Amino acid sequence: MPKQKTHKGLSKRVKVTATGRLKRRRCCGSHLMSGKSAKRRRRIAGSSTITGAMAKTAKIHLGK
C-alpha cells in the first residue's frame, strides 16, 4: 500500500512540538489592529495549540 502524502497546506501552518502537540498561529492578527483592544492584540500575538479530534486528524495529514 502506498504511503500517505503530507498535507502541504497544513504543514506550512502548523508546527509539531517536541512533546507531539500541534502549535498554530491565532487568526485576526494581520491587519486592522487599531480597532482591536490591547488585551485582544496581546492574545492574538501568542500562539495556540490544536486539541481534540482536530489534532488527531491533523496528525494523520502530517504523517505523524
Order of alpha helices (4+ residues) and beta strands (2+ residues): alpha-beta-beta-alpha-beta-alpha
